[in-house]
Amino acid sequence: MPLKELCYPIITKKSLGSRIWDVDGNEYVDVVMGLGINIFGHNPLFIKAALLEQLEEGIQIGLQTELAGEVAELICEMTGMERVTFSNTGTEAVMTAIRIARAVTNRSKIVIFSGSYHGHFDGTLVKVRKLEGKLQTVPLTCGIPQSLIEDVLVLDYGNPESLEVIKAHKNELAAVLVEPVQDSNLNLQPQEFLQQLRQLTTELDIALIFDEMITGFRIHPGGAQAWFGIKADIATYGKILGGGMPISAIAGKAAYMDKIDGGMWNYGDSSFPKVKTTFFAGTYCKHPLSLAAARAVLEHLKAQGESLQRQLNQRTSQFVQTLNDYFESENLPIKMGHFGSLFAPVPAGNSTQSKDVSSSGAMGLNLLSYHLIEKGLLSRGGSGFFSTAHTDEDINYIIQTVKDSISDLRSGGLL
Ligand SMILES: Cc1ncc(COP(=O)(O)O)c(C=O)c1O
């Protein structure tokens, strides 16, 4: 409420590279980057060319699209997954992955971890509350009936005790859904926990689903799976994949993905789709424009190789180090973390606790955000993504802008 008069939406007009211009003609260095989509910056020429080329061919929906097989093969090649299908948003992909896991295992319950975000499907919008002395899963927000989340267990991320809870529910669990490094706590990168989780879910025949919406193609060409050396049963992708167009992918082992189409078969022999399928549909699935953009993205990433991600990760790491050194030298209670080219304020102190956005520090961060906007920097409340379009000058400008904004807040007695 005290900041109400500072709230206004930024109405964008155009964007290019690391920049966005608003309707008032203000130019910003942008690190929102389409909420993690634009790893090559805004409006890269090669994606624009692919879209224009496809526009000339038309938009054919409802039949098979020539590009789907090619894009699926590229995803398999980069991620090591066996089969792929396409939907339009991350939310849909996660929802479908859960349905596939439930269909294959014939079980209902799933585990998700506190602090994770998996989109706005009712079935994952949950939190835990202590009710009458007992921990219980409850809807995250209004409009979600308790009956829709009855089968969701919310456990502590990175905590070995969670593995014990999984063991205790082994006969009811269809899947464990993981955001490998949570956007809400980037410093928690629990490789050992994930490896143990992989081992346990394999032993218990529970599907391990990696939600790679943010980590996919960002931390490494093979995503968090390649980074942590873990093979999930199903993984979901989006954001970077579509180069700005709406597309998501559900990829996984054939044993799971065959639930979509019944499995491989050929003409002229006795083969047929043997697997009983679940329901999967969507008018816009395999949209030719999205697939054209996705092919351009994947071919570009493939041509550039792992060094693209390595360099971006290194530059982000240096940026975060510089800011943290500054915060420390100024005795400021702010700490930044990063995972690949995603950076964000992280909870100070105990790294297994997720960020508490309602804390008093959030007020200072909110004010800081407005100073940053006023000085021409667009961020997501202090967090953001670097792209290959961000120059060293952009990064230095961001660091200086943060320092100047903090100095302004201090001189006004607000920090
Ligand atoms: C990890 C993760 N999963 C799922 C989603 C949902 O994706 P979408 O917004 O495309 O539905 C997001 C979105 O930010 C995400 O970060």
The ligand as a Gaussian input file, in Angstrom:
#p B3LYP/6-31G(d) Opt

LIG

0 1
 C        9.698000     -24.095000     -13.761000
 C        8.451000     -23.633000     -14.474000
 N        7.516000     -24.520000     -14.804000
 C        6.401000     -24.164000     -15.447000
 C        6.167000     -22.860000     -15.791000
 C        4.896000     -22.475000     -16.496000
 O        5.160000     -22.133000     -17.810000
 P        4.116000     -21.210000     -18.607000
 O        4.121000     -19.873000     -17.968000
 O        4.646000     -21.214000     -20.017000
 O        2.792000     -21.893000     -18.500000
 C        7.124000     -21.889000     -15.477000
 C        6.902000     -20.470000     -15.825000
 O        7.606000     -19.574000     -15.459000
 C        8.286000     -22.278000     -14.786000
 O        9.224000     -21.388000     -14.439000

